[in-house]
Amino acid sequence: MRDTRTGQHQPRPLIDLSVSIVLPSLIMMKLSSDSYLGVEGALMLALSFPLGWGLFEGFYYRKFNWIAFLGLVSVVLTGGIGLLHLDSDWLAIKEAAIPGIIGMAILISAWTPYPLIHALIYNPAILDIEKIRQHLEHNGHIQAFDLRLKKATYWLSGTFFFSSAMNYLLARWLVHSPSGSEAFNQELGHMTLLSYPVIAIPSTLMMAGILYYLWRTIHGFTGLALEDILAKK
């Protein structure tokens, strides 16, 4: 019998937000004192939520997502910094490094035959690539479209560089206490909560702008309507 779980998977932003950000933040801020779980207990419990959720999503739906994998790596590194009592400056470096590496990979990929925008946005799961390509070839706009796609790739890398810079600044601004302390956990919780409105929402708006730019480009070069270029479910 064919496993249909990959086809049944739908985005659940409220659950993702609750499990990955809200619950861990509340645990670190409220349960880090010795009268509750203690510093290490609260940190380990908080980290188990996004780590466990990411592993569940990957194994159950059998869809490997390399960005989600980097997110899991980020969680493990955050836990390591706290549990090993490393200098809190390492947290700011780690927070900047993950999106920075992704942004650099996207930027470099723009000069290769396999730009990563194909994996993130311009892919068959979102758009009817074959139909778009056929219309581009028919209208003689392949080269012009590829140049626009390269420009969109630059902008996409810029969203991750923005995230990298903001992650670093947010960590330097909020986290000052020694790692492994109750204050460190509380500051880490505040940082995680603030990362959503300060970083995630602006990055999402930037991504939406890139999608709109691609849609306008495709429409201008092919004449196809939005419903014609979306991938059929």
LODRENRO-514025 format. One record per residue (C-alpha): residue number from 0; y, x, z. Coordinates in steps of 0.001 Angstrom, whole numbers, plus 500000, padded with zeros to 6 digits. Layout:
BEGIN
+-----+--------+--------+--------+
|   k |      v |      u |      w |
+-----+--------+--------+--------+
| NUM |      Y |      X |      Z |
...
+-----+--------+--------+--------+
//
This chain:
BEGIN
+-----+--------+--------+--------+
|   k |      v |      u |      w |
+-----+--------+--------+--------+
|   0 | 500000 | 500000 | 500000 |
|   1 | 503427 | 501345 | 499059 |
|   2 | 505701 | 502215 | 501949 |
|   3 | 508851 | 500092 | 501521 |
|   4 | 510777 | 501475 | 504482 |
|   5 | 512963 | 503723 | 502301 |
|   6 | 514081 | 500691 | 500331 |
|   7 | 514752 | 498636 | 503471 |
|   8 | 517093 | 501137 | 505076 |
|   9 | 520647 | 499818 | 505317 |
|  10 | 523703 | 501535 | 506836 |
|  11 | 524335 | 500429 | 510429 |
|  12 | 527697 | 501943 | 511342 |
|  13 | 528080 | 500113 | 514671 |
|  14 | 524657 | 501282 | 515880 |
|  15 | 525279 | 504810 | 514588 |
|  16 | 528652 | 504910 | 516351 |
|  17 | 527233 | 503553 | 519610 |
|  18 | 524218 | 505874 | 519725 |
|  19 | 525872 | 509036 | 518422 |
|  20 | 529335 | 508834 | 520017 |
|  21 | 529968 | 506083 | 522569 |
|  22 | 526812 | 506352 | 524727 |
|  23 | 526746 | 510180 | 524895 |
|  24 | 530455 | 510253 | 525735 |
|  25 | 530123 | 507705 | 528538 |
|  26 | 527088 | 509508 | 529975 |
|  27 | 528895 | 512861 | 530080 |
|  28 | 532055 | 511389 | 531569 |
|  29 | 530441 | 509081 | 534164 |
|  30 | 527069 | 510625 | 535130 |
|  31 | 527799 | 514359 | 535391 |
|  32 | 528523 | 514431 | 539111 |
|  33 | 525875 | 515602 | 541588 |
|  34 | 525589 | 512069 | 542971 |
|  35 | 524201 | 510884 | 539621 |
|  36 | 522388 | 513074 | 537059 |
|  37 | 524209 | 516328 | 537598 |
|  38 | 525800 | 518463 | 534906 |
|  39 | 522663 | 519581 | 533064 |
|  40 | 520862 | 516248 | 533416 |
|  41 | 523796 | 514277 | 532017 |
|  42 | 524270 | 516726 | 529144 |
|  43 | 520591 | 516638 | 528183 |
|  44 | 520462 | 512825 | 528354 |
|  45 | 523663 | 512507 | 526315 |
|  46 | 522410 | 514878 | 523622 |
|  47 | 519032 | 513132 | 523446 |
|  48 | 520632 | 509995 | 521958 |
|  49 | 522097 | 511433 | 518705 |
|  50 | 519213 | 513908 | 518426 |
|  51 | 516550 | 511234 | 518879 |
|  52 | 518339 | 508770 | 516598 |
|  53 | 518701 | 511332 | 513826 |
|  54 | 515032 | 512292 | 514026 |
|  55 | 513975 | 508632 | 514062 |
|  56 | 516065 | 507842 | 510982 |
|  57 | 514666 | 510851 | 509139 |
|  58 | 510994 | 510369 | 509998 |
|  59 | 510812 | 506568 | 509898 |
|  60 | 512693 | 506045 | 506642 |
|  61 | 511451 | 509324 | 505123 |
|  62 | 514814 | 510220 | 503647 |
|  63 | 515949 | 513784 | 504168 |
|  64 | 519714 | 514016 | 504467 |
|  65 | 520957 | 517580 | 504640 |
|  66 | 524271 | 516532 | 506215 |
|  67 | 522371 | 514614 | 508906 |
|  68 | 520262 | 517727 | 509418 |
|  69 | 523414 | 519799 | 509960 |
|  70 | 524518 | 517139 | 512435 |
|  71 | 521297 | 517638 | 514394 |
|  72 | 521869 | 521394 | 514346 |
|  73 | 525362 | 520753 | 515692 |
|  74 | 523947 | 518662 | 518553 |
|  75 | 521429 | 521346 | 519473 |
|  76 | 524142 | 524039 | 519444 |
|  77 | 526403 | 521911 | 521645 |
|  78 | 523587 | 521475 | 524129 |
|  79 | 522846 | 525191 | 524018 |
|  80 | 526437 | 526109 | 524812 |
|  81 | 526426 | 523853 | 527869 |
|  82 | 522943 | 524627 | 529161 |
|  83 | 523260 | 528403 | 528656 |
|  84 | 526732 | 528426 | 530227 |
|  85 | 528313 | 530195 | 527255 |
|  86 | 532065 | 530640 | 526998 |
|  87 | 533685 | 527313 | 526070 |
|  88 | 535484 | 529063 | 523191 |
|  89 | 532144 | 528983 | 521374 |
|  90 | 532368 | 525195 | 521325 |
|  91 | 535555 | 525280 | 519239 |
|  92 | 533962 | 527792 | 516861 |
|  93 | 530836 | 525667 | 516522 |
|  94 | 532826 | 522468 | 515970 |
|  95 | 534754 | 524134 | 513140 |
|  96 | 531789 | 525967 | 511622 |
|  97 | 529561 | 523030 | 510625 |
|  98 | 532065 | 521090 | 508450 |
|  99 | 533569 | 524387 | 507307 |
| 100 | 530208 | 525548 | 505946 |
| 101 | 529710 | 522214 | 504169 |
| 102 | 533219 | 522388 | 502668 |
| 103 | 532641 | 525943 | 501432 |
| 104 | 529277 | 524979 | 499921 |
| 105 | 530896 | 522041 | 498085 |
| 106 | 533743 | 524243 | 496841 |
| 107 | 531400 | 526952 | 495541 |
| 108 | 529154 | 524352 | 493940 |
| 109 | 532067 | 523225 | 491732 |
| 110 | 531543 | 526424 | 489725 |
| 111 | 527808 | 525916 | 489310 |
| 112 | 525799 | 523535 | 487085 |
| 113 | 524970 | 521491 | 490210 |
| 114 | 528177 | 520455 | 492023 |
| 115 | 527374 | 518852 | 495355 |
| 116 | 529561 | 515846 | 494584 |
| 117 | 526527 | 514659 | 492591 |
| 118 | 524521 | 514527 | 495820 |
| 119 | 527264 | 512996 | 497964 |
| 120 | 529118 | 510514 | 495750 |
| 121 | 528340 | 510649 | 492025 |
| 122 | 524627 | 509935 | 492359 |
| 123 | 522141 | 507277 | 491163 |
| 124 | 521949 | 505670 | 494603 |
| 125 | 525612 | 504629 | 494300 |
| 126 | 526427 | 504580 | 490587 |
| 127 | 524576 | 503807 | 487363 |
| 128 | 524875 | 507404 | 486142 |
| 129 | 522890 | 506876 | 482939 |
| 130 | 525070 | 503983 | 481758 |
| 131 | 528266 | 505885 | 482617 |
| 132 | 527065 | 508971 | 480730 |
| 133 | 526131 | 506937 | 477655 |
| 134 | 529598 | 505372 | 477474 |
| 135 | 531304 | 508722 | 478061 |
| 136 | 529329 | 510271 | 475183 |
| 137 | 530048 | 507302 | 472920 |
| 138 | 533806 | 507569 | 473601 |
| 139 | 533878 | 511381 | 473408 |
| 140 | 535096 | 511885 | 476998 |
| 141 | 532317 | 514041 | 478464 |
| 142 | 534423 | 517209 | 478791 |
| 143 | 537468 | 515402 | 480158 |
| 144 | 535346 | 513550 | 482694 |
| 145 | 533621 | 516754 | 483853 |
| 146 | 537054 | 518284 | 484499 |
| 147 | 538041 | 515243 | 486594 |
| 148 | 534723 | 515477 | 488449 |
| 149 | 535444 | 519125 | 489260 |
| 150 | 538869 | 518133 | 490615 |
| 151 | 537207 | 515456 | 492772 |
| 152 | 534815 | 518134 | 494049 |
| 153 | 537780 | 520226 | 495201 |
| 154 | 539204 | 517223 | 497034 |
| 155 | 535833 | 516484 | 498602 |
| 156 | 535613 | 520018 | 499964 |
| 157 | 539139 | 519539 | 501316 |
| 158 | 537993 | 516598 | 503472 |
| 159 | 535477 | 518886 | 505178 |
| 160 | 538056 | 521662 | 505633 |
| 161 | 540333 | 519059 | 507242 |
| 162 | 537473 | 518042 | 509549 |
| 163 | 536794 | 521705 | 510379 |
| 164 | 540418 | 522403 | 511314 |
| 165 | 540773 | 519206 | 513358 |
| 166 | 537474 | 519819 | 515164 |
| 167 | 538669 | 523283 | 516167 |
| 168 | 542084 | 522067 | 517330 |
| 169 | 540594 | 519128 | 519247 |
| 170 | 538082 | 521375 | 521027 |
| 171 | 540763 | 523947 | 521922 |
| 172 | 543077 | 521207 | 523159 |
| 173 | 540597 | 519271 | 525308 |
| 174 | 537858 | 521642 | 526456 |
| 175 | 538986 | 524356 | 528875 |
| 176 | 536514 | 524259 | 531754 |
| 177 | 533540 | 526645 | 532034 |
| 178 | 530504 | 525388 | 530133 |
| 179 | 527815 | 523968 | 532391 |
| 180 | 530348 | 522454 | 534792 |
| 181 | 530981 | 518782 | 535486 |
| 182 | 534515 | 519134 | 534103 |
| 183 | 533104 | 520644 | 530880 |
| 184 | 530870 | 517607 | 530372 |
| 185 | 533763 | 515226 | 530966 |
| 186 | 536014 | 517115 | 528549 |
| 187 | 533211 | 517182 | 525983 |
| 188 | 532853 | 513406 | 526363 |
| 189 | 536581 | 512866 | 525806 |
| 190 | 536481 | 515142 | 522765 |
| 191 | 533535 | 513234 | 521277 |
| 192 | 535286 | 509889 | 521748 |
| 193 | 538555 | 511117 | 520242 |
| 194 | 536795 | 512727 | 517283 |
| 195 | 536196 | 509295 | 515758 |
| 196 | 539817 | 508064 | 515451 |
| 197 | 541298 | 511549 | 514991 |
| 198 | 538779 | 512981 | 512502 |
| 199 | 536151 | 510498 | 511278 |
| 200 | 538521 | 507684 | 510243 |
| 201 | 540977 | 509926 | 508304 |
| 202 | 538034 | 511696 | 506631 |
| 203 | 536553 | 508337 | 505642 |
| 204 | 539885 | 507239 | 504168 |
| 205 | 540050 | 510491 | 502180 |
| 206 | 536520 | 509874 | 500910 |
| 207 | 537514 | 506335 | 499905 |
| 208 | 540461 | 507789 | 497998 |
| 209 | 538114 | 510121 | 496094 |
| 210 | 535826 | 507198 | 495261 |
| 211 | 538815 | 505211 | 493989 |
| 212 | 539920 | 508192 | 491860 |
| 213 | 536425 | 508438 | 490346 |
| 214 | 536319 | 504694 | 489704 |
| 215 | 539708 | 504754 | 487951 |
| 216 | 538602 | 507762 | 485898 |
| 217 | 535309 | 506148 | 484865 |
| 218 | 537012 | 502855 | 484055 |
| 219 | 539684 | 504615 | 481997 |
| 220 | 537175 | 506660 | 479999 |
| 221 | 534478 | 503985 | 479528 |
| 222 | 536147 | 500591 | 479928 |
| 223 | 533340 | 499542 | 482282 |
| 224 | 534105 | 497174 | 485159 |
| 225 | 533261 | 498095 | 488737 |
| 226 | 530205 | 495826 | 488857 |
| 227 | 528920 | 497487 | 485661 |
| 228 | 528885 | 501022 | 487073 |
| 229 | 527394 | 500314 | 490504 |
| 230 | 523706 | 501116 | 490925 |
| 231 | 521473 | 498084 | 490805 |
| 232 | 519583 | 497540 | 494065 |
+-----+--------+--------+--------+
//
